[in-house]
């Protein structure tokens, strides 16, 4: 296989990004989202949790409200108005039929042509172990895309099946295949991550520089994409 990343397909107009936590999209795909919405495409966000277990120094009840507000602000920066939370408990998302059913329901309701997920593999590119919320959400999402298109699965939902998903793209995958040029969107990508102020401040150590790492990552990806600032995705064949 060539080491070069291929351009992401452009034959779609509506997308649904499905992740476990606030900030997942910003750490892996927000620059691409900003590029797509600037081009007139519609992107919606679906988050399983409010990330309430993500700030060690803040009680979950308080963190949930703070992180939801930060996510909505972050989404608006990259042109996303539709942000839905499903109220799963942060840190204990389980793979199984109930999760597949709920995600299939949302896919049928949103009817996207592109589905964006977050790394479902066991590890990140760095080799670091991938938390269970990411793995379980991502794998259930891949299955739910197929479930949503089969009228005989989850018939009780009362929604017409949706077979219109053309592409499934996975952000932060250790096996990238495609990329999006974010040269004109890097400032929005940075601002969207910076909007997660309480979360970044609550990390150990706190994150004080967003632009440096995000730009370095985009530049590194761009070495496989014609030298442009880019964000990579693993495109799952449909």
N, C-alpha and C positions, 0 to 999 in steps of 0.2 A: 504493500500500500504506500502511496505517496505521503510524504511528511507534510505536504501542503494542506491547509484547511480549505474546504470548499465554501462558496457563498451560500448562505441560508436561502432556501426557496422563498420566492416572493409571491407565489400564487395563492394568496389568502388575504382576507380582509378583517377577520375577527379572531382574537386569541384569548385564551384563558390560562392564567398562570396559577398553579396550585402548589402551595408550599406549606410547611408545618408551622413556621414562625415568622413574626415580623423580623425584618432584616435579611431573611434568606434571599429574597429577590434582589435586594440591594447589593449583597455580596457577590452576586453571580450574573445578573441579567439586566439591571436597571438601565444601563447605557443603551443596550439593544432596544429596550422598551421605549426609551426616549426617541431613538431613531425611527422606530416604527410609528409611534403616534405623530411625530413631526411629518411623516409621509402620508398621514391620513388614515392609518389603520387603527382599529379599536381594540384595546386591551383591557381585560378585567382581571382583578386579583381575587383569589379565594385562599384564605388562610385557615388552617385547621384550629390553631390555638392563638391566644393573645400573648404568648411568650411570657406568661406570668412567673415562670420559674427561672427566668434568665438573668435576674439581677439579684445577686447574693445579698446586698445590703438593703433591699426594698421588699416589704411583705407582698406576697402574690396578689392580694386584693388591690393594692395600690399599683403594683407594676402592670397589671392587666389594663387598667384605664390609661396609664401613661404610654404604654407601648402601642395600644390601639391608636391613640391620638398621633403618635409619632409615625406610625405606618400610613395613616391617612394623609398626613402632611407630605411624607416621602413620596407617596403615589402621585399626589397632585403635581409635584415638581416635574415628573416625567410624563404628564399628560393622561394619568389614569384617574377616572372619577368613580368607577365601580369597585368597591372594596368590601368583601363579605367575609365575616368570621363565623366559623362553625361551632365554636365553644367546646372543642375537645380539650382535655387537660394536658398542659404542657409537660413534656418529659415522659409521658406514659401512653403515647399514641400506639395502638396495637393494630397490626395487620390482621385482616379477617373479612368475612362476608359483610358485617355491618359497615365497615369503612368502604369497601368496594361499592356497596349499595348507595351510600350517601354520595360518594364521588360520581357514580354513574348518574344519579339524580341531578347533580349540579351540571354535569356535562350535557345532559338532555335539556336542561333549563337554559343554559347559556348558548348552546349550539355553536361551539367554536370550530374554526377550521385549523387552527394551530393550538396545540396544548403544550404549555411550558411547565416542566417539572424541575425539581432540584435533585442533586446527586442521590441515587438510590443504591449505589454500589457500597460494598463493605468499607472501602477506604477512599480518602481524598487523594489527589495527585501527589501530595506530600508524603503519603503513606500513613497519615494519621487516621485513626479509627473514626468512622462516620457514626454519629449518634443515632440511636434507634428511631427517633421521630423522623429523621430524614429518610432512613432506609424504608421504614414501614409506609410512610406517606407516598414515597416515590414508587414503590412496587405496587401498592394498591392503586395508584393512579394509572400505571401502565395497564393493569388488568381492567380497570373501570372504563378505559377508552373502548375496549372491546365489549364489555358488558353493556355500555350505553347504546351500542349499535345493534344489539340483539334483542328483538322485541319479546323473546320468550324468557329473558332473564330479568328479574325484578319487575314482573308485570304489574305488581300492585302499586307501583309508583304513579300510575295514571298519566304518564308522559309518553309522547311518541318517541320511538328510538331515534338516535342521532348517529348516522353513519358518515357524517360530513367532515370528520377529523382527517385532514390531509397529512399532517405532520405532528410528531411528538418530539420536542427538543428538550434536552436535559442540560441545565446549567450546572457549572462546577463539577462536571464529570471528569474522571481521570482518563476517559477515552474520547476526547473531542474529535469531531469529524468536520464540523462546519463553523463558520464565524460570521460576525456582523461588524461592519466598519462603524466605529463609534467616535471617529475623529471629531465630528461636529457635536457630539453629545456627551463628551467626557465631563464637561462642567456640570451638566445636569446629573450625571451619574454620581459625581462627587457630592453634590448638594443633597441628593436623595439619601445617600448613606449618612451624611452629616446630620440629617434630620432625626436620626436615632440617637439623640444626645444623651438621654439618661442611660440607655443600654451601653453605649460606647464608654461612658464615664464609669459605669459599674463593672466593666471587665477588669480582670487582674492579669497584667497591669492595664490601666485605662488606655484607650486608644485616643490619641491626640492628633494624629496625622492620618487623614483619610486619602488625601490627594496623592501623596507619594506612593503608597502601596497599590492603589487602584490604577494609577497611570503606569506604574512599572508592570503590573499584570497585563494591562492592555497592550503595552509595548512588546512584552514577551510573546503574547499571542500573535501580535502583528508580524513577528518574524516569520511566522508560517502563513501569513496572509497578505503578502505583497508589501510589507513594511508599514502598513497603516495601523493605527490604534484599533484594536478589535477585541471583541468578547466572543469566547468559544462556546459551542454547544455540541452535545452528542445527539445526532439525529437518529431516532429509532425508526427503522423501516416499517412502513405500514402495509 
